[in-house]
């Protein structure tokens, strides 16, 4: 029974984390992202990638 409760808790946590990740509004342009970060008071995450 304890293992079932743990599995259920992990499943719920994964669902919550997944829905929160889908609510992120990603920006392609630095200036737009910086303006929104300043306006909302939220930090920025900058991901550098090589994409053709």
LOPABA-796502 format. One record per atom (N, C-alpha, C): residue in one letter; atom name; y, z, x. Coordinates in Angstrom, 3 decimals. Layout:
<nodes>
<node><rest>A</rest><atom>CA</atom><c2>Y</c2><c3>Z</c3><c1>X</c1></node>
...
</nodes>
This chain:
<nodes>
<node><rest>X</rest><atom>N</atom><c2>-1.196</c2><c3>0.000</c3><c1>0.828</c1></node>
<node><rest>X</rest><atom>CA</atom><c2>0.000</c2><c3>0.000</c3><c1>0.000</c1></node>
<node><rest>X</rest><atom>C</atom><c2>1.258</c2><c3>0.000</c3><c1>0.871</c1></node>
<node><rest>X</rest><atom>N</atom><c2>1.218</c2><c3>0.751</c3><c1>1.956</c1></node>
<node><rest>X</rest><atom>CA</atom><c2>2.372</c2><c3>0.825</c3><c1>2.845</c1></node>
<node><rest>X</rest><atom>C</atom><c2>2.659</c2><c3>-0.543</c3><c1>3.476</c1></node>
<node><rest>X</rest><atom>N</atom><c2>1.597</c2><c3>-1.276</c3><c1>3.808</c1></node>
<node><rest>X</rest><atom>CA</atom><c2>1.777</c2><c3>-2.606</c3><c1>4.404</c1></node>
<node><rest>X</rest><atom>C</atom><c2>2.371</c2><c3>-3.584</c3><c1>3.397</c1></node>
<node><rest>X</rest><atom>N</atom><c2>1.989</c2><c3>-3.456</c3><c1>2.153</c1></node>
<node><rest>X</rest><atom>CA</atom><c2>2.550</c2><c3>-4.312</c3><c1>1.113</c1></node>
<node><rest>X</rest><atom>C</atom><c2>4.048</c2><c3>-4.057</c3><c1>0.958</c1></node>
<node><rest>X</rest><atom>N</atom><c2>4.443</c2><c3>-2.795</c3><c1>0.987</c1></node>
<node><rest>X</rest><atom>CA</atom><c2>5.864</c2><c3>-2.453</c3><c1>0.893</c1></node>
<node><rest>X</rest><atom>C</atom><c2>6.656</c2><c3>-2.993</c3><c1>2.064</c1></node>
<node><rest>X</rest><atom>N</atom><c2>6.080</c2><c3>-2.906</c3><c1>3.262</c1></node>
<node><rest>X</rest><atom>CA</atom><c2>6.745</c2><c3>-3.429</c3><c1>4.454</c1></node>
<node><rest>X</rest><atom>C</atom><c2>6.881</c2><c3>-4.947</c3><c1>4.369</c1></node>
<node><rest>X</rest><atom>N</atom><c2>5.820</c2><c3>-5.626</c3><c1>3.937</c1></node>
<node><rest>X</rest><atom>CA</atom><c2>5.871</c2><c3>-7.081</c3><c1>3.802</c1></node>
<node><rest>X</rest><atom>C</atom><c2>6.914</c2><c3>-7.495</c3><c1>2.769</c1></node>
<node><rest>X</rest><atom>N</atom><c2>7.007</c2><c3>-6.752</c3><c1>1.686</c1></node>
<node><rest>X</rest><atom>CA</atom><c2>7.998</c2><c3>-7.048</c3><c1>0.656</c1></node>
<node><rest>X</rest><atom>C</atom><c2>9.420</c2><c3>-6.845</c3><c1>1.184</c1></node>
<node><rest>X</rest><atom>N</atom><c2>9.628</c2><c3>-5.769</c3><c1>1.929</c1></node>
<node><rest>X</rest><atom>CA</atom><c2>10.954</c2><c3>-5.497</c3><c1>2.494</c1></node>
<node><rest>X</rest><atom>C</atom><c2>11.362</c2><c3>-6.585</c3><c1>3.483</c1></node>
<node><rest>X</rest><atom>N</atom><c2>10.432</c2><c3>-7.028</c3><c1>4.309</c1></node>
<node><rest>X</rest><atom>CA</atom><c2>10.732</c2><c3>-8.093</c3><c1>5.270</c1></node>
<node><rest>X</rest><atom>C</atom><c2>11.045</c2><c3>-9.389</c3><c1>4.541</c1></node>
<node><rest>X</rest><atom>N</atom><c2>10.305</c2><c3>-9.697</c3><c1>3.491</c1></node>
<node><rest>X</rest><atom>CA</atom><c2>10.551</c2><c3>-10.919</c3><c1>2.723</c1></node>
<node><rest>X</rest><atom>C</atom><c2>11.923</c2><c3>-10.902</c3><c1>2.066</c1></node>
<node><rest>X</rest><atom>N</atom><c2>12.286</c2><c3>-9.781</c3><c1>1.492</c1></node>
<node><rest>X</rest><atom>CA</atom><c2>13.605</c2><c3>-9.659</c3><c1>0.850</c1></node>
<node><rest>X</rest><atom>C</atom><c2>14.711</c2><c3>-9.797</c3><c1>1.886</c1></node>
<node><rest>X</rest><atom>N</atom><c2>14.547</c2><c3>-9.167</c3><c1>3.043</c1></node>
<node><rest>X</rest><atom>CA</atom><c2>15.554</c2><c3>-9.271</c3><c1>4.105</c1></node>
<node><rest>X</rest><atom>C</atom><c2>15.704</c2><c3>-10.708</c3><c1>4.575</c1></node>
<node><rest>X</rest><atom>N</atom><c2>14.602</c2><c3>-11.433</c3><c1>4.695</c1></node>
<node><rest>X</rest><atom>CA</atom><c2>14.661</c2><c3>-12.832</c3><c1>5.112</c1></node>
<node><rest>X</rest><atom>C</atom><c2>15.382</c2><c3>-13.688</c3><c1>4.076</c1></node>
<node><rest>X</rest><atom>N</atom><c2>15.138</c2><c3>-13.447</c3><c1>2.817</c1></node>
<node><rest>X</rest><atom>CA</atom><c2>15.820</c2><c3>-14.202</c3><c1>1.759</c1></node>
<node><rest>X</rest><atom>C</atom><c2>17.322</c2><c3>-13.935</c3><c1>1.757</c1></node>
<node><rest>X</rest><atom>N</atom><c2>17.699</c2><c3>-12.683</c3><c1>1.949</c1></node>
<node><rest>X</rest><atom>CA</atom><c2>19.120</c2><c3>-12.333</c3><c1>1.985</c1></node>
<node><rest>X</rest><atom>C</atom><c2>19.796</c2><c3>-12.983</c3><c1>3.189</c1></node>
<node><rest>X</rest><atom>N</atom><c2>19.142</c2><c3>-12.923</c3><c1>4.344</c1></node>
<node><rest>X</rest><atom>CA</atom><c2>19.714</c2><c3>-13.528</c3><c1>5.554</c1></node>
<node><rest>X</rest><atom>C</atom><c2>19.856</c2><c3>-15.037</c3><c1>5.384</c1></node>
<node><rest>X</rest><atom>N</atom><c2>18.891</c2><c3>-15.671</c3><c1>4.779</c1></node>
<node><rest>X</rest><atom>CA</atom><c2>18.948</c2><c3>-17.118</c3><c1>4.582</c1></node>
<node><rest>X</rest><atom>C</atom><c2>20.076</c2><c3>-17.494</c3><c1>3.641</c1></node>
<node><rest>X</rest><atom>N</atom><c2>20.286</c2><c3>-16.757</c3><c1>2.572</c1></node>
<node><rest>X</rest><atom>CA</atom><c2>21.362</c2><c3>-17.090</c3><c1>1.642</c1></node>
<node><rest>X</rest><atom>C</atom><c2>22.721</c2><c3>-16.850</c3><c1>2.277</c1></node>
<node><rest>X</rest><atom>N</atom><c2>22.840</c2><c3>-15.848</c3><c1>3.128</c1></node>
<node><rest>X</rest><atom>CA</atom><c2>24.108</c2><c3>-15.595</c3><c1>3.815</c1></node>
<node><rest>X</rest><atom>C</atom><c2>24.416</c2><c3>-16.713</c3><c1>4.803</c1></node>
<node><rest>X</rest><atom>N</atom><c2>23.404</c2><c3>-17.234</c3><c1>5.477</c1></node>
<node><rest>X</rest><atom>CA</atom><c2>23.609</c2><c3>-18.313</c3><c1>6.441</c1></node>
<node><rest>X</rest><atom>C</atom><c2>24.060</c2><c3>-19.587</c3><c1>5.743</c1></node>
<node><rest>X</rest><atom>N</atom><c2>23.637</c2><c3>-19.799</c3><c1>4.520</c1></node>
<node><rest>X</rest><atom>CA</atom><c2>24.029</c2><c3>-20.990</c3><c1>3.783</c1></node>
<node><rest>X</rest><atom>C</atom><c2>25.465</c2><c3>-20.913</c3><c1>3.285</c1></node>
<node><rest>X</rest><atom>N</atom><c2>26.069</c2><c3>-19.744</c3><c1>3.298</c1></node>
<node><rest>X</rest><atom>CA</atom><c2>27.442</c2><c3>-19.576</c3><c1>2.838</c1></node>
<node><rest>X</rest><atom>C</atom><c2>28.471</c2><c3>-19.821</c3><c1>3.934</c1></node>
<node><rest>X</rest><atom>N</atom><c2>28.019</c2><c3>-20.160</c3><c1>5.128</c1></node>
<node><rest>X</rest><atom>CA</atom><c2>28.938</c2><c3>-20.394</c3><c1>6.250</c1></node>
<node><rest>X</rest><atom>C</atom><c2>29.592</c2><c3>-21.757</c3><c1>6.084</c1></node>
<node><rest>X</rest><atom>N</atom><c2>30.902</c2><c3>-21.796</c3><c1>6.231</c1></node>
<node><rest>X</rest><atom>CA</atom><c2>31.646</c2><c3>-23.045</c3><c1>6.148</c1></node>
<node><rest>X</rest><atom>C</atom><c2>31.911</c2><c3>-23.536</c3><c1>7.565</c1></node>
<node><rest>X</rest><atom>N</atom><c2>31.081</c2><c3>-24.457</c3><c1>8.053</c1></node>
<node><rest>X</rest><atom>CA</atom><c2>31.205</c2><c3>-24.956</c3><c1>9.416</c1></node>
<node><rest>X</rest><atom>C</atom><c2>32.326</c2><c3>-25.981</c3><c1>9.503</c1></node>
<node><rest>X</rest><atom>N</atom><c2>33.038</c2><c3>-25.972</c3><c1>10.629</c1></node>
<node><rest>X</rest><atom>CA</atom><c2>34.119</c2><c3>-26.930</c3><c1>10.877</c1></node>
<node><rest>X</rest><atom>C</atom><c2>33.779</c2><c3>-27.776</c3><c1>12.096</c1></node>
<node><rest>X</rest><atom>N</atom><c2>34.167</c2><c3>-29.025</c3><c1>12.062</c1></node>
<node><rest>X</rest><atom>CA</atom><c2>33.942</c2><c3>-29.910</c3><c1>13.197</c1></node>
<node><rest>X</rest><atom>C</atom><c2>35.134</c2><c3>-29.922</c3><c1>14.142</c1></node>
<node><rest>X</rest><atom>N</atom><c2>36.284</c2><c3>-29.527</c3><c1>13.665</c1></node>
<node><rest>X</rest><atom>CA</atom><c2>37.495</c2><c3>-29.609</c3><c1>14.476</c1></node>
<node><rest>X</rest><atom>C</atom><c2>38.018</c2><c3>-28.212</c3><c1>14.794</c1></node>
<node><rest>X</rest><atom>N</atom><c2>38.269</c2><c3>-28.001</c3><c1>16.081</c1></node>
<node><rest>X</rest><atom>CA</atom><c2>38.695</c2><c3>-26.692</c3><c1>16.569</c1></node>
<node><rest>X</rest><atom>C</atom><c2>39.960</c2><c3>-26.196</c3><c1>15.879</c1></node>
<node><rest>X</rest><atom>N</atom><c2>40.949</c2><c3>-27.047</c3><c1>15.754</c1></node>
<node><rest>X</rest><atom>CA</atom><c2>42.228</c2><c3>-26.620</c3><c1>15.171</c1></node>
<node><rest>X</rest><atom>C</atom><c2>42.062</c2><c3>-26.134</c3><c1>13.737</c1></node>
<node><rest>X</rest><atom>N</atom><c2>41.274</c2><c3>-26.843</c3><c1>12.948</c1></node>
<node><rest>X</rest><atom>CA</atom><c2>41.050</c2><c3>-26.413</c3><c1>11.563</c1></node>
<node><rest>X</rest><atom>C</atom><c2>40.339</c2><c3>-25.065</c3><c1>11.532</c1></node>
<node><rest>X</rest><atom>N</atom><c2>39.351</c2><c3>-24.914</c3><c1>12.398</c1></node>
<node><rest>X</rest><atom>CA</atom><c2>38.598</c2><c3>-23.651</c3><c1>12.444</c1></node>
<node><rest>X</rest><atom>C</atom><c2>39.502</c2><c3>-22.504</c3><c1>12.901</c1></node>
<node><rest>X</rest><atom>N</atom><c2>40.343</c2><c3>-22.752</c3><c1>13.893</c1></node>
<node><rest>X</rest><atom>CA</atom><c2>41.244</c2><c3>-21.714</c3><c1>14.396</c1></node>
<node><rest>X</rest><atom>C</atom><c2>42.244</c2><c3>-21.285</c3><c1>13.325</c1></node>
<node><rest>X</rest><atom>N</atom><c2>42.778</c2><c3>-22.254</c3><c1>12.600</c1></node>
<node><rest>X</rest><atom>CA</atom><c2>43.724</c2><c3>-21.931</c3><c1>11.531</c1></node>
<node><rest>X</rest><atom>C</atom><c2>43.064</c2><c3>-21.071</c3><c1>10.446</c1></node>
<node><rest>X</rest><atom>N</atom><c2>41.848</c2><c3>-21.432</c3><c1>10.068</c1></node>
<node><rest>X</rest><atom>CA</atom><c2>41.163</c2><c3>-20.649</c3><c1>9.036</c1></node>
<node><rest>X</rest><atom>C</atom><c2>40.815</c2><c3>-19.251</c3><c1>9.552</c1></node>
<node><rest>X</rest><atom>N</atom><c2>40.406</c2><c3>-19.162</c3><c1>10.805</c1></node>
<node><rest>X</rest><atom>CA</atom><c2>40.084</c2><c3>-17.855</c3><c1>11.384</c1></node>
<node><rest>X</rest><atom>C</atom><c2>41.324</c2><c3>-16.957</c3><c1>11.391</c1></node>
<node><rest>X</rest><atom>N</atom><c2>42.463</c2><c3>-17.508</c3><c1>11.742</c1></node>
<node><rest>X</rest><atom>CA</atom><c2>43.695</c2><c3>-16.721</c3><c1>11.741</c1></node>
<node><rest>X</rest><atom>C</atom><c2>44.097</c2><c3>-16.340</c3><c1>10.320</c1></node>
<node><rest>X</rest><atom>N</atom><c2>43.936</c2><c3>-17.255</c3><c1>9.385</c1></node>
<node><rest>X</rest><atom>CA</atom><c2>44.325</c2><c3>-17.005</c3><c1>7.998</c1></node>
<node><rest>X</rest><atom>C</atom><c2>43.439</c2><c3>-15.940</c3><c1>7.349</c1></node>
<node><rest>X</rest><atom>N</atom><c2>42.136</c2><c3>-15.985</c3><c1>7.630</c1></node>
<node><rest>X</rest><atom>CA</atom><c2>41.204</c2><c3>-15.056</c3><c1>6.994</c1></node>
<node><rest>X</rest><atom>C</atom><c2>40.938</c2><c3>-13.800</c3><c1>7.802</c1></node>
<node><rest>X</rest><atom>N</atom><c2>41.350</c2><c3>-13.796</c3><c1>9.075</c1></node>
<node><rest>X</rest><atom>CA</atom><c2>41.107</c2><c3>-12.631</c3><c1>9.927</c1></node>
<node><rest>X</rest><atom>C</atom><c2>39.661</c2><c3>-12.525</c3><c1>10.393</c1></node>
<node><rest>X</rest><atom>N</atom><c2>38.928</c2><c3>-13.631</c3><c1>10.323</c1></node>
<node><rest>X</rest><atom>CA</atom><c2>37.531</c2><c3>-13.639</c3><c1>10.748</c1></node>
<node><rest>X</rest><atom>C</atom><c2>37.414</c2><c3>-14.209</c3><c1>12.159</c1></node>
<node><rest>X</rest><atom>N</atom><c2>36.385</c2><c3>-13.788</c3><c1>12.891</c1></node>
<node><rest>X</rest><atom>CA</atom><c2>36.192</c2><c3>-14.330</c3><c1>14.242</c1></node>
<node><rest>X</rest><atom>C</atom><c2>35.628</c2><c3>-15.750</c3><c1>14.181</c1></node>
<node><rest>X</rest><atom>N</atom><c2>35.690</c2><c3>-16.434</c3><c1>15.310</c1></node>
<node><rest>X</rest><atom>CA</atom><c2>35.141</c2><c3>-17.786</c3><c1>15.413</c1></node>
<node><rest>X</rest><atom>C</atom><c2>33.890</c2><c3>-17.767</c3><c1>16.269</c1></node>
<node><rest>X</rest><atom>N</atom><c2>32.946</c2><c3>-18.619</c3><c1>15.933</c1></node>
<node><rest>X</rest><atom>CA</atom><c2>31.773</c2><c3>-18.879</c3><c1>16.754</c1></node>
<node><rest>X</rest><atom>C</atom><c2>31.880</c2><c3>-20.330</c3><c1>17.177</c1></node>
<node><rest>X</rest><atom>N</atom><c2>31.962</c2><c3>-20.559</c3><c1>18.484</c1></node>
<node><rest>X</rest><atom>CA</atom><c2>32.091</c2><c3>-21.924</c3><c1>18.984</c1></node>
<node><rest>X</rest><atom>C</atom><c2>30.766</c2><c3>-22.333</c3><c1>19.588</c1></node>
<node><rest>X</rest><atom>N</atom><c2>30.194</c2><c3>-23.418</c3><c1>19.093</c1></node>
<node><rest>X</rest><atom>CA</atom><c2>28.914</c2><c3>-23.922</c3><c1>19.596</c1></node>
<node><rest>X</rest><atom>C</atom><c2>29.173</c2><c3>-25.268</c3><c1>20.264</c1></node>
<node><rest>X</rest><atom>N</atom><c2>28.874</c2><c3>-25.336</c3><c1>21.536</c1></node>
<node><rest>X</rest><atom>CA</atom><c2>29.012</c2><c3>-26.581</c3><c1>22.272</c1></node>
<node><rest>X</rest><atom>C</atom><c2>27.667</c2><c3>-27.296</c3><c1>22.251</c1></node>
<node><rest>X</rest><atom>N</atom><c2>27.687</c2><c3>-28.562</c3><c1>21.894</c1></node>
<node><rest>X</rest><atom>CA</atom><c2>26.435</c2><c3>-29.302</c3><c1>21.861</c1></node>
<node><rest>X</rest><atom>C</atom><c2>26.680</c2><c3>-30.743</c3><c1>22.256</c1></node>
<node><rest>X</rest><atom>N</atom><c2>25.672</c2><c3>-31.346</c3><c1>22.800</c1></node>
<node><rest>X</rest><atom>CA</atom><c2>25.726</c2><c3>-32.761</c3><c1>23.143</c1></node>
<node><rest>X</rest><atom>C</atom><c2>25.011</c2><c3>-33.532</c3><c1>22.060</c1></node>
<node><rest>X</rest><atom>N</atom><c2>25.754</c2><c3>-34.247</c3><c1>21.280</c1></node>
<node><rest>X</rest><atom>CA</atom><c2>25.175</c2><c3>-35.044</c3><c1>20.206</c1></node>
<node><rest>X</rest><atom>C</atom><c2>25.702</c2><c3>-36.457</c3><c1>20.306</c1></node>
<node><rest>X</rest><atom>N</atom><c2>24.805</c2><c3>-37.422</c3><c1>20.262</c1></node>
<node><rest>X</rest><atom>CA</atom><c2>25.261</c2><c3>-38.819</c3><c1>20.380</c1></node>
<node><rest>X</rest><atom>C</atom><c2>26.049</c2><c3>-39.267</c3><c1>19.177</c1></node>
</nodes>
